[in-house]
Amino acid sequence: MLADYHMHSAFSPDSALPLEELIETAIRKGLDEICITDHCDYSVKGAGHGLWELDFPRYYEHYLALKKRYQDQITIRFGCEFGVQEACIKRYQEVYAAYPFDFIILSNHQVDDLEFWDQGFQKGKTQAEYNRQYYEAILAVMKRFDDYQVLGHLDMIKRYDEQGVYPDEACMDVIDAILKLAIEKGKGIELNTSYHRYGLADSTPSHMILKRYRELGGVIVTIGSDSHDAAQVGAYIEEGKQVLRACGFSSFCTFEKGKPLFHAL
């Protein structure tokens, strides 16, 4: 069973990959199931600001047409990656209620509309401050928002830390609180295989975080490439299974209508 549960097409502003090409590439690479999870990041400033507000009517219509076209070749699930900031929670709740999603990734890409990739969030803070505040922002959203299935690339801040990888141990109290709340609410985490293209020495999230989630009783975990072009589709999914086994997991999940389906590793 090969399933890629984090994929972006041209419906995301950071990808030019047509959805048809994404699906056909997945078929050629032998994937059994995929979930399309294009970006939706609402601005704290409201509608009309930025390019990250997904055109849901067109997105869903296109998905339905392609699901039907390729139904005999691959299973395609309907998903989205929600980049949730606390001030925007109501808008995500409205979207979640409006469409029959199979799967939602809850991610943190900004805090107070400050991005990580351009160092806007990190500027003026110590490494300890911006790492801790990143995790605290995730926890704050989790306490108020339940319309998702897994936490995406949980330690993503490491991708954009110009001072090097900050040790998990230094934020483990907040990370523990995140993992415990996820388990309490029946939520999972994802293993995001993009750590290869970001040149990270450890997985995303790290082996330490994956093992801690498992130690605490967590069993819901997905594997996703976070692909934005055809070359990245399905990348390192098989390796992802090996990482999960090494971290104590015996299964990974796919989703249908928000419910996890477990598959042996």
N, C-alpha and C positions, 0 to 999 in steps of 0.2 A: 504494500500500500504506500503510494507516494502522493503526498498532498502538500501543496504550497498555500499557506493561509495568510500571506501578506504580500499583496501585489498591486502595482499602480499602473494605470493606463493614462492616455491623453486626457481623461477626465480630471486628472490631478495636474495642477499647474507646473509641477516639476518633472513631468514626463511627456514625451511626444509619441509614445507607443500606442498605436491604434488598438482598441480592445480586441478586434478581430485577430490582429497579429499576435497579441498576447496569448489568446486562446489557442491559436494554431501552433504557436511555439511550444506551449505546454503539451499539446498532443504529440508533437514530434519528439519531445524529450521524454515521453513515456509517463507523464503524470496521470494519476487516476482521478484526482480531484483538485480543484482550485477554488479559492474564494477571492473575489475581486474586492479590494479594500481601498478604494480611492480616498484621497484626503478630503476632510471637511474641518477647517479651522476657522471658527467664527472669531472675529475681532471683538475685543472689549469695547471698541468704539461704536459697534453696531453695524448694521447692514450697509453695504456699499464701500467698505474699506478693505482693500486687499483683494487678492485673486484666489483665496482659498475657500470660498463659499461654493460648495459643489452644487451643480445644477441637477437636483435630485429627480425632477420629472423626466428629463432627457436621459439621465443615467439609468434610471430604473427601466424605462422603455427600451433602451438599447440592450440592457442586460437580458430582459425577457426574450427579445428577438434572437439573441445569440445563444441563449440557453436552449431554446427550441431547435435552432439550426444545428447545434453540435451535441444534442442530447444522446446520440448513439455512440459518441466518441469520448466524452469526458463529462464528469459531474462538475457543474459550475454553481457555486453558492453566491448569494447576494450579501455583500458586506460593506463596511466602511471603516475608515480609521478616523475616529473622533479625536481631534487635538483640543481637549477641553480645558478652558480656563474657568475659574470659579464664577466670574461675572456673566458667563455665557451659558450656564447650565440649563436654563429654561428653554433656550433655543434648541439645544440637543434633545431635550426631552420631547419637544414638539415633533422634531424630525423622526425620532425613534418610534413615536406613536403613529406616525403617518405612513410608514412603509413596513413591509413584512421582511425585515432583515433576518438572515440566518446567523449573522456574526458581526459583532462590533469589537474593534480594538480600541481601548482607551489609552491614549498617548498624551504626553506633555511635550509640546514643541515651543511654547512660549510661557512666560510669566509676565502679567501686566503688559502684554503685547510686545515684550522684549524677546528677541530671538536668541537662540544659542549659537547657531552656525556663524553669525556675523559678529559674535562677541558682545552684542548689545546688552544681554542679560548679565554677563560676567564682568562687564566694565565697572570699575570702581569698587569691586568686591574682592575679598581674599578668596583663595581657592576653597578654603573651608566654608566660607559663607555661601558662595554660589552653589556648591555641591549640596550642602544641607538644605538650602532654600528650594532647590530643585525637588528634592524628595518630599519636603514639607508641602509643596504645592500639589503634588500628586495625592498625598494623604488627605489634604483638605478637600479636594474634589471627590475622592472616594467616599468621604463621610456624608456627602450630599447627593451623590449621583450613582444610580444603579443600572443604567441602561447600556450595559456592555457585557462582554463575555470574558475577555482577557486583558491584562495589562501589557501594552506594547513596549518592546525594547526598554525594559525598566531602568537600566542604567545608561541611557542614551547620552547623557551629559558627558560621558567619557569620550565620545566621538569628537567633541569640540572643546576639550580642555587643553589649552595651549601650554599649561604648566605640567602636563603629564597626567597619568591616571591616579586619581585620588583613591586612597585605600578604602575598600568597603567597610572595614572595621570602624573607621572614623564616623560613619553614618549608620552603623548597623542598628542602633536603637530605632531610628526612623524607618529603616528598611524592614526591620522586624514588625513594626506596627503596620506597615503597608501589607506585608505578607499575611499577617494574622487577620487583618480585616478582609483581605481578599478571600481567604479560606472561610471565614465566618459568613461571608455573603455568597459563597458558592461560585466565586470567580477564579479564573485561572491566570496564568502568565504565558507569554510566548517565548520561545527560543528563536531569536532573530539572527539569521545566518549572515547578515551584512557585515559582521565584524571583520570578515576577510577583506572586503574592499575598503574598509576604513583603517586597515592596518593595525588592528588591535590584537594584542597577544592573547587575550582571553575571549571567551564567548560573550554574547549579549543576550540576557544578562550573564554575569560572570558565573563560573562554576560554583563559587561560594554562595551566591544568591540562589541559584537553582537548587543546590543541596539544602540550603536552609529552608526553602519553600517545601521541599520534600520532607525534611525532618519535622516540620511543623504540622505535617499531615496533608499538604497540598498534592493533588493528583491530576488536576486539569492543566494540561500544557499543550500548546500548538507549536508548529514549526513553520516559519515563513522566511522567504528570501528577501522581503522588502524590495522587490525588483521594481526598477523604473525603466528598464530597456530589455530587449529580447535576450541579450546575452546573460542577464541576471535571472531570468525566469527559472525557477527550480534549482537555483544554485545552492549547493552544499546541503540539500535536504537530507540526503542519505547520511552525510556526516553528522547532521543534527541529531539523527536517531542515536548515533554512537555516543554523542555528548550526553544525551538524556540518560542512556543506560549507565554511563559512568557516574552520573549524579544520583543514581538510585531509582530512576523511574522504570516502570515495566510497560508503560503504554503512553501513547500520545492521543490527541483528540482532533476530530473534525466536528463540525456543528451543522445542525439542521433546525431551522426555526428557533434558534437560541439555545438548543439543548445539545450537550456534549455527547458524542459517540466515541467510544474508546476503541483503540486499535493496538494490538500487541506490538511492541518494538522488536 
